[in-house]
């Protein structure tokens, strides 16, 4: 079934149920049972993985993969909803080994755990509203964080998921974080096309909520008047590609998170030039190289408390899944940076 049909099916479920004159409490109770079951799946896997890490001992922080296969808040294509399983497959591809560039092994349970994917479409099929769905995403992140030393590494999904994830991290830690956001776009529209949860509006919600002290946006090369005005409104540090050669030294020597609860990193795969990552919804030439991004990540000083890799669209990838490998390597290197 085409992705557009899948998302229309979920979007119209509630309207069909109401049209059939089914009592609202019957619908709501059913939705909450599905939500409870979805969160129980994540909770029990997180409990198991957290218990294993604690029993082994010696880990201060272990990254934990959590897939959020959500794509309906994309303004163009919804393929990112299908990304998490393919990123995982690429992470364990036999064409490479399990060692990251910094020498950590992702098959070491003290370095990386995996609690699976939140069943987003199963919840949407019941007609769950986006308000409730965003709450559930936040709840799933908090569930992972409750199982110390696990720290969430989110596999998206479109960029709308960053808002509920950062909100959960900030609320759970009791204060704002510094956010490093790598992207071709600032994603800071007030409500793109009237959708407050649009993937193009996630960082407006984050800044409105006070969940970030500093927001650094790197790789920007598709920004309009509203993007710049919103950036000024929220005090965002926007580093556009047209000045990257001048900004490179600063960006490759970042020190973040002091005085707040840590650092959150959000990587939209389209921060890269399309030559390095064909499998994205929005082709925007003139972007970062893969090594540019790794230099920024590897040299960053700060306590990374959570991260996401978003906007990989397998429906636009090459037949051999080249961009899946790109997204997977981002996840692997973030894992190495987060774990300790």
C-alpha positions as CSV (number, residue, x, y, z in Angstrom):
1,X,0.0,0.0,0.0
2,X,1.4,3.4,-0.9
3,X,2.6,5.5,2.0
4,X,0.0,8.3,1.3
5,X,-2.8,5.7,1.5
6,X,-1.5,4.4,4.8
7,X,-1.4,7.9,6.4
8,X,-4.9,8.8,5.0
9,X,-6.2,5.6,6.6
10,X,-4.9,6.6,10.0
11,X,-6.0,10.2,9.7
12,X,-9.6,9.4,8.9
13,X,-10.3,6.5,11.3
14,X,-11.7,8.7,14.0
15,X,-14.0,10.5,11.7
16,X,-15.4,7.2,10.4
17,X,-16.0,5.9,13.9
18,X,-17.8,9.1,14.9
19,X,-19.9,9.0,11.8
20,X,-21.0,5.5,12.8
21,X,-22.4,7.0,16.0
22,X,-20.1,4.9,18.2
23,X,-20.0,6.4,21.8
24,X,-17.0,8.6,22.3
25,X,-16.1,6.9,25.5
26,X,-15.9,3.5,23.7
27,X,-13.5,5.0,21.2
28,X,-11.4,6.8,23.9
29,X,-11.1,3.7,26.1
30,X,-10.1,1.6,23.1
31,X,-7.4,4.1,22.1
32,X,-6.0,4.2,25.6
33,X,-5.8,0.4,25.7
34,X,-3.8,0.4,22.5
35,X,-1.5,3.2,23.8
36,X,-1.0,1.3,27.1
37,X,-0.1,-1.8,25.2
38,X,2.3,0.2,23.0
39,X,4.1,1.8,25.9
40,X,4.1,-1.6,27.8
41,X,6.1,-3.0,24.9
42,X,8.8,-0.3,25.2
43,X,8.7,-0.3,29.0
44,X,9.3,-4.1,29.4
45,X,12.1,-4.0,26.8
46,X,13.7,-1.0,28.5
47,X,13.5,-2.7,31.9
48,X,15.2,-5.8,30.5
49,X,18.0,-3.9,28.7
50,X,18.6,-1.6,31.6
51,X,18.8,-4.6,34.0
52,X,21.3,-6.3,31.8
53,X,23.5,-3.2,31.6
54,X,23.3,-2.7,35.4
55,X,24.1,-6.3,36.1
56,X,27.2,-6.2,33.9
57,X,28.3,-3.0,35.7
58,X,30.7,-0.3,34.7
59,X,28.6,1.8,32.4
60,X,27.8,5.5,33.2
61,X,25.8,5.9,30.0
62,X,24.6,3.4,27.4
63,X,22.8,4.6,24.3
64,X,19.5,2.9,23.6
65,X,17.9,2.9,20.2
66,X,14.2,3.7,20.1
67,X,12.5,3.9,16.8
68,X,9.7,6.4,16.2
69,X,8.3,5.5,12.8
70,X,6.2,8.6,12.3
71,X,6.0,10.3,8.9
72,X,2.6,12.0,8.6
73,X,3.8,15.4,9.7
74,X,6.1,15.7,6.6
75,X,5.1,18.5,4.3
76,X,6.2,16.6,1.1
77,X,6.8,12.9,1.4
78,X,6.0,10.5,4.2
79,X,8.7,7.8,3.6
80,X,10.7,8.5,6.8
81,X,8.0,6.5,8.6
82,X,9.6,3.4,7.1
83,X,13.2,4.2,8.1
84,X,13.9,2.7,11.6
85,X,14.1,-1.0,10.6
86,X,16.2,-0.2,7.6
87,X,18.6,1.9,9.6
88,X,19.0,-1.0,12.1
89,X,19.6,-3.5,9.2
90,X,22.3,-1.2,7.9
91,X,23.9,-0.9,11.3
92,X,24.4,-4.6,11.4
93,X,25.3,-5.1,7.8
94,X,28.0,-7.7,7.2
95,X,29.8,-5.3,4.8
96,X,31.3,-3.5,7.8
97,X,32.3,-4.4,11.4
98,X,30.9,-3.4,14.7
99,X,33.6,-0.9,15.6
100,X,33.0,2.8,15.5
101,X,35.7,5.3,14.4
102,X,36.3,6.1,18.1
103,X,37.0,2.4,18.8
104,X,33.8,1.4,20.6
105,X,31.9,-1.7,19.7
106,X,28.2,-1.4,19.1
107,X,27.8,-5.1,19.9
108,X,28.9,-4.4,23.4
109,X,25.8,-4.3,25.6
110,X,27.4,-1.6,27.7
111,X,27.7,0.6,24.6
112,X,24.4,0.2,22.9
113,X,21.0,-1.3,23.7
114,X,17.8,-1.4,21.6
115,X,14.2,-1.2,22.9
116,X,12.6,-1.5,19.5
117,X,10.0,0.8,17.8
118,X,7.0,2.6,19.2
119,X,4.0,1.2,17.3
120,X,3.0,4.6,15.9
121,X,0.8,3.4,13.0
122,X,-1.1,1.0,15.2
123,X,-2.0,3.9,17.5
124,X,-3.0,6.1,14.5
125,X,-5.2,3.4,13.1
126,X,-7.4,3.9,16.2
127,X,-7.8,7.6,15.4
128,X,-5.5,8.9,18.2
129,X,-5.1,12.6,17.9
130,X,-1.7,14.2,17.2
131,X,-1.8,15.9,20.6
132,X,-2.1,12.6,22.3
133,X,0.4,10.9,20.0
134,X,3.0,13.5,20.8
135,X,2.4,12.9,24.5
136,X,2.9,9.2,23.9
137,X,6.2,9.8,22.1
138,X,7.4,11.8,25.1
139,X,6.2,9.1,27.5
140,X,8.2,6.5,25.6
141,X,11.4,8.5,25.8
142,X,10.9,9.0,29.6
143,X,10.4,5.3,30.0
144,X,13.8,4.7,28.4
145,X,15.4,7.3,30.6
146,X,14.0,5.7,33.8
147,X,16.2,2.7,33.2
148,X,19.6,4.3,34.0
149,X,22.1,4.3,32.5
150,X,20.1,4.1,29.2
151,X,20.1,7.2,27.2
152,X,17.7,7.5,24.2
153,X,19.0,7.5,20.6
154,X,16.0,8.0,18.5
155,X,15.6,6.7,15.0
156,X,13.1,8.6,13.0
157,X,10.7,9.3,11.4
158,X,10.3,12.8,10.3
159,X,11.7,15.8,12.2
160,X,8.4,16.4,14.0
161,X,9.5,13.8,16.6
162,X,12.3,16.0,17.9
163,X,9.8,18.3,19.7
164,X,8.3,15.6,22.0
165,X,11.6,13.9,22.4
166,X,13.5,17.1,23.5
167,X,10.5,18.0,25.7
168,X,10.7,14.6,27.4
169,X,14.4,14.9,28.0
170,X,14.2,18.4,29.4
171,X,11.2,17.5,31.7
172,X,12.9,14.2,32.9
173,X,16.2,16.0,33.7
174,X,14.5,19.0,35.2
175,X,15.8,21.8,33.0
176,X,16.8,22.9,29.5
177,X,19.5,21.4,27.4
178,X,21.7,22.8,24.6
179,X,20.7,21.5,21.2
180,X,22.9,21.0,18.2
181,X,20.7,20.7,15.1
182,X,22.3,19.7,11.8
183,X,19.9,20.3,8.9
184,X,19.4,22.0,5.5
185,X,16.4,23.7,7.0
186,X,15.8,25.6,10.3
187,X,12.4,23.8,10.9
188,X,11.3,26.8,12.9
189,X,8.1,27.9,11.1
190,X,5.4,28.9,13.6
191,X,3.0,26.4,12.1
192,X,3.9,25.3,8.6
193,X,0.8,24.9,6.4
194,X,-1.3,25.3,9.6
195,X,0.2,22.3,11.3
196,X,1.8,23.1,14.7
197,X,3.4,19.7,14.7
198,X,4.8,19.9,11.2
199,X,8.3,18.6,10.7
200,X,9.1,22.2,9.6
201,X,7.9,23.6,13.0
202,X,9.5,21.3,15.6
203,X,12.1,23.7,16.8
204,X,9.6,26.5,17.2
205,X,7.8,24.3,19.7
206,X,11.0,23.4,21.5
207,X,12.0,27.0,21.9
208,X,8.5,28.1,23.0
209,X,8.5,25.5,25.7
210,X,11.8,26.6,27.1
211,X,13.3,23.1,26.6
212,X,16.5,24.4,25.0
213,X,18.8,27.2,26.3
214,X,21.0,27.3,23.2
215,X,19.9,26.1,19.8
216,X,22.7,25.9,17.2
217,X,21.6,25.1,13.7
218,X,24.3,24.0,11.3
219,X,24.2,23.2,7.5
220,X,21.3,25.6,6.8
221,X,20.9,26.5,3.1
222,X,17.1,26.7,2.6
223,X,15.8,29.5,4.8
224,X,13.4,32.3,4.1
225,X,12.3,35.5,5.9
226,X,10.2,33.7,8.5
227,X,13.0,31.3,9.3
228,X,15.4,34.2,10.0
229,X,12.8,36.2,11.9
230,X,11.9,33.1,14.1
231,X,15.6,32.6,14.6
232,X,16.0,36.1,15.9
233,X,12.9,35.8,18.0
234,X,14.2,32.7,19.8
235,X,17.9,33.7,19.9
236,X,18.9,30.8,17.6
237,X,22.5,30.6,16.4
238,X,22.1,29.8,12.7
239,X,25.2,28.8,10.7
240,X,24.4,28.8,7.0
241,X,26.4,26.9,4.5
242,X,27.3,30.1,2.6
243,X,29.5,31.0,5.5
244,X,30.6,27.5,6.5
245,X,34.3,28.0,5.5
246,X,34.4,30.9,7.9
247,X,32.5,29.1,10.7
248,X,34.2,25.7,10.4
249,X,36.9,26.2,13.1
250,X,34.3,27.3,15.6
251,X,31.9,24.5,14.8
252,X,34.6,21.9,14.9
253,X,35.5,23.0,18.5
254,X,32.1,23.3,20.2
255,X,31.8,23.1,23.9
256,X,28.1,22.8,25.0
257,X,26.0,21.9,27.9
258,X,27.7,23.7,30.8
259,X,25.2,25.1,33.2
260,X,22.3,23.1,31.8
261,X,21.3,19.5,31.8
262,X,23.4,18.4,28.9
263,X,23.5,18.3,25.1
264,X,20.9,17.0,22.6
265,X,22.0,16.3,19.1
266,X,19.5,16.2,16.2
267,X,20.7,15.1,12.8
268,X,18.5,15.5,9.8
269,X,20.1,13.4,7.0
270,X,19.5,16.2,4.6
271,X,22.1,18.3,6.3
272,X,24.4,16.4,3.9
273,X,24.8,17.4,0.3
274,X,22.6,15.1,-1.8
275,X,25.7,13.7,-3.3
276,X,26.3,11.9,0.0
277,X,22.7,11.1,0.8
278,X,20.2,10.5,-2.0
279,X,17.5,9.0,0.2
280,X,15.9,12.1,1.7
281,X,12.6,13.8,0.9
282,X,14.1,17.2,0.2
283,X,17.1,17.5,-2.1
284,X,19.1,20.7,-1.2
285,X,22.4,21.0,-3.0
286,X,25.4,22.7,-1.4
287,X,25.4,20.8,1.9
288,X,27.8,19.4,4.4
289,X,30.0,16.4,3.6
290,X,29.8,13.3,5.8
291,X,33.2,14.1,7.2
292,X,32.2,17.6,8.0
293,X,29.5,16.3,10.2
294,X,31.7,13.7,11.9
295,X,34.4,16.3,12.6
296,X,31.8,18.4,14.4
297,X,30.5,15.4,16.4
298,X,33.9,13.9,17.2
299,X,35.3,17.2,18.5
300,X,32.2,18.3,20.4
301,X,32.8,18.6,24.2
302,X,29.7,18.0,26.3
303,X,27.6,15.4,28.0
304,X,25.2,14.1,25.3
305,X,22.0,13.0,27.1
306,X,20.0,12.1,24.0
307,X,20.0,12.4,20.2
308,X,18.0,11.6,17.1
309,X,18.7,10.7,13.4
310,X,15.7,11.7,11.3
311,X,14.4,12.2,7.8
312,X,16.0,9.3,6.0
313,X,13.5,8.3,3.3
314,X,14.0,4.8,2.1
315,X,11.5,5.4,-0.7
316,X,14.0,7.7,-2.4
317,X,17.2,5.7,-1.6
318,X,19.3,3.9,-4.1
319,X,18.6,0.2,-4.7
320,X,21.6,-0.8,-2.6
321,X,20.5,1.4,0.4
322,X,23.4,3.7,0.4
323,X,21.7,6.4,2.5
324,X,20.6,3.8,5.0
325,X,24.3,3.1,5.6
326,X,24.8,6.9,6.0
327,X,22.0,7.1,8.6
328,X,23.3,4.0,10.3
329,X,26.8,5.4,10.6
330,X,25.4,8.6,12.1
331,X,23.7,6.4,14.7
332,X,26.8,4.3,15.3
333,X,29.0,7.4,15.8
334,X,26.4,9.0,18.1
335,X,26.3,5.8,20.1
336,X,30.0,6.0,20.6
337,X,29.8,9.6,21.6
338,X,27.0,9.1,24.1
339,X,28.2,5.9,25.8
340,X,30.7,6.0,28.6
